[in-house]
Amino acid sequence: MSRRIKKDADILLSFFDEYSLSGFSTNSDRIRDCRTIHKKLYAFMVFRNEAINPSLQLCNECIDYLDEVISDLMLGLFSWAQGAYKSSKLHLRCSIENYLKSLLSVDNPAIIVEKRVYVIFDEAENDNHFSTPLGKNILSNLKNIYGILCAVVHSAPTERRPINAINYLPTYDKDASRVFVAQFCSVLNSFLELFFLQYHIMVHEMHPENKQDYLEALSPTAIKTITEYLYK
């Protein structure tokens, strides 16, 4: 083993030994952003818990994929907290794929095994969940963000870096964090707004505390727009 390899390995091992997220709780921006993300993620989990209501007639695959979405979002949150922004965006991208599969599986169970993402989006264009003008806007937003996330995930490095393992490990970056939080919240807003649009009766029949937590994650503008559309 060369001296350079040994030195870099020692630095890497030292990083692992000393790694800690203790600094997270001392950064007011990160705490605020985490609470914002968690509020919307919690609302999604509330909906998933209420979605077992037999009156919805959601298939097992649909419920299973809602669990996959939650897993993707939690991993995205965990990666973001560590400063692993590329990884966090990869998980966020997966959450969009699994969210669409969950909804589409209600009328098209075969979509579960579909691997071609463009096919999934094409199917969504004709699915009842996205048939309204509001639904189409939500799908368009998800498609746009998905494209942005793909560009980030598949992008090549824009500059040469020194051969040093530490340079590729997670580190907090205020600007990168802000971008991811905006993308995460935009995706969650789309998820939650579509649920409210399509399953508003179930939302109003939720346990009072669940209903409150769910609606608080939506913006007043979104609630007003969807409600006016539903009862026009």
C-alpha positions in Angstrom: 0.0 0.0 0.0 1.4 3.4 -1.0 1.9 6.2 1.5 -0.7 8.3 -0.2 -3.3 5.5 -0.1 -2.6 4.8 3.6 -2.8 8.5 4.5 -6.2 9.0 2.7 -7.5 5.8 4.3 -6.5 7.1 7.7 -8.2 10.4 7.1 -11.4 8.5 6.0 -11.3 6.3 9.1 -10.9 9.3 11.3 -13.9 11.0 9.6 -16.1 7.9 10.4 -14.8 7.8 13.9 -15.6 11.4 14.6 -18.8 11.7 12.5 -21.7 13.4 14.3 -24.9 15.3 13.5 -24.7 17.2 16.8 -24.1 20.4 15.0 -27.5 20.1 13.3 -29.3 21.3 16.4 -27.3 24.4 16.7 -28.1 25.7 13.2 -31.4 27.6 13.3 -31.9 27.4 9.5 -31.6 23.6 9.4 -33.9 23.3 12.4 -36.6 25.5 10.7 -36.3 23.6 7.5 -36.5 20.2 9.2 -39.7 21.3 11.0 -41.2 22.5 7.7 -40.3 19.2 5.9 -41.5 17.1 8.8 -44.9 18.8 9.0 -45.7 17.9 5.4 -44.2 14.4 5.7 -46.3 13.8 8.9 -49.4 14.8 7.0 -48.5 12.2 4.3 -48.2 9.5 7.0 -51.5 10.6 8.4 -53.2 10.0 5.1 -51.5 6.7 4.6 -52.8 5.6 8.1 -56.3 6.7 7.2 -56.2 5.2 3.7 -56.8 1.7 5.2 -60.5 2.8 5.3 -62.4 0.0 3.4 -64.7 2.7 1.8 -61.8 3.9 -0.3 -61.4 0.5 -1.9 -57.6 1.0 -2.3 -55.8 -2.1 -3.3 -53.0 -3.6 -1.3 -50.5 -2.6 -3.9 -51.6 1.0 -3.5 -51.1 0.9 0.2 -47.8 -0.9 -0.1 -46.5 1.8 -2.5 -47.6 4.6 -0.2 -45.3 2.9 2.4 -42.5 2.9 -0.2 -43.1 6.7 -0.8 -42.8 7.3 3.0 -39.6 5.3 3.0 -38.2 7.2 0.1 -39.1 10.6 1.7 -37.6 9.6 5.1 -34.3 8.5 3.4 -34.3 11.8 1.5 -34.8 13.6 4.7 -32.0 11.6 6.4 -29.6 12.2 3.6 -30.4 15.9 3.5 -29.7 16.2 7.3 -26.2 14.8 6.7 -25.5 17.1 3.8 -25.7 14.3 1.2 -27.7 16.3 -1.3 -27.3 14.1 -4.4 -28.5 11.1 -2.4 -31.4 13.1 -1.0 -32.5 14.1 -4.5 -32.2 10.5 -5.7 -34.6 9.4 -2.9 -37.0 12.3 -3.7 -37.0 11.2 -7.3 -37.9 7.7 -6.3 -40.7 9.0 -4.2 -42.4 10.5 -7.2 -42.1 7.2 -9.2 -43.6 5.2 -6.3 -46.3 7.8 -5.7 -47.5 7.6 -9.3 -47.4 3.8 -9.2 -49.5 3.8 -6.0 -52.2 5.9 -7.5 -52.2 4.3 -11.0 -52.4 0.8 -9.5 -55.9 1.5 -8.4 -57.2 1.0 -12.0 -54.1 -0.5 -13.5 -52.4 -3.1 -11.2 -49.9 -4.0 -14.0 -48.2 -0.6 -13.6 -46.4 -1.9 -10.5 -43.9 -3.9 -12.6 -43.4 -1.1 -15.1 -39.7 0.1 -15.1 -39.9 2.7 -17.9 -40.6 6.0 -16.2 -41.9 7.7 -19.3 -44.6 5.0 -19.5 -45.6 5.7 -16.0 -46.0 9.4 -16.7 -47.9 8.7 -19.9 -50.3 6.4 -18.0 -50.7 9.2 -15.4 -51.8 11.6 -18.2 -54.9 9.4 -18.7 -55.5 8.4 -15.2 -58.6 9.5 -13.3 -56.5 11.0 -10.5 -55.1 13.6 -12.9 -58.1 14.1 -15.2 -59.2 17.5 -13.7 -57.4 20.8 -14.5 -56.1 20.9 -11.0 -54.9 17.3 -11.3 -53.1 18.1 -14.6 -51.3 21.0 -13.0 -50.2 18.8 -10.1 -48.9 16.2 -12.5 -47.1 18.8 -14.6 -45.4 20.1 -11.4 -44.3 16.6 -10.5 -43.0 15.9 -14.0 -41.0 19.2 -14.0 -39.4 18.5 -10.7 -38.7 14.9 -11.7 -36.8 16.2 -14.7 -34.8 18.5 -12.6 -33.9 15.8 -10.2 -32.9 13.5 -13.0 -30.5 16.1 -14.3 -28.9 16.5 -10.9 -28.6 12.8 -10.3 -27.1 12.0 -13.7 -25.0 15.1 -14.0 -21.2 14.8 -14.5 -18.8 16.7 -12.2 -18.3 20.2 -13.5 -14.8 20.5 -12.1 -11.9 18.3 -11.3 -11.4 17.5 -7.6 -8.3 16.4 -5.8 -8.0 12.7 -5.2 -9.3 12.8 -1.7 -12.1 10.6 -0.3 -13.2 13.4 2.1 -14.1 15.7 -0.8 -16.9 13.3 -1.8 -18.4 12.8 1.6 -21.5 14.7 3.0 -21.0 18.2 4.2 -23.5 21.0 4.9 -24.0 23.6 2.2 -26.5 26.4 2.9 -27.4 27.0 -0.8 -27.7 23.3 -1.7 -29.8 22.7 1.4 -32.2 25.5 0.5 -32.7 24.1 -3.0 -33.5 20.6 -1.8 -35.9 21.9 0.9 -37.8 23.8 -1.8 -38.0 20.8 -4.0 -39.0 18.5 -1.2 -41.8 20.8 -0.1 -43.0 21.3 -3.7 -43.2 17.5 -4.2 -45.0 17.0 -0.9 -47.4 19.8 -1.6 -48.3 18.1 -4.9 -48.8 14.8 -3.1 -51.0 16.2 -0.4 -53.0 18.5 -2.7 -53.9 15.6 -5.0 -55.0 13.5 -2.1 -57.3 16.3 -0.9 -58.6 16.8 -4.5 -59.4 13.1 -5.0 -60.2 11.9 -1.5 -61.7 15.0 0.1 -64.5 13.1 1.6 -62.1 10.8 3.4 -60.1 13.8 4.6 -63.2 15.3 6.1 -64.1 12.0 7.8 -60.7 11.6 9.4 -60.2 11.5 13.1 -60.3 15.2 14.2 -56.7 15.3 15.2 -55.6 13.6 12.0 -57.7 16.0 9.9 -56.2 19.0 11.6 -52.7 17.8 11.2 -53.3 17.0 7.5 -55.0 20.3 6.6 -52.4 22.3 8.5 -49.8 21.0 6.0 -51.7 22.5 3.1 -51.5 26.1 2.3 -54.7 28.1 2.8 -54.6 29.0 -0.9 -54.5 25.4 -2.0 -57.4 24.5 0.3 -59.4 27.4 -1.0 -58.7 26.6 -4.6 -59.5 22.9 -4.3 -62.6 23.5 -2.2 -63.9 26.1 -4.7 -63.3 23.7 -7.5 -65.0 20.8 -5.8 -68.1 22.7 -4.8 -68.5 25.2 -7.6 
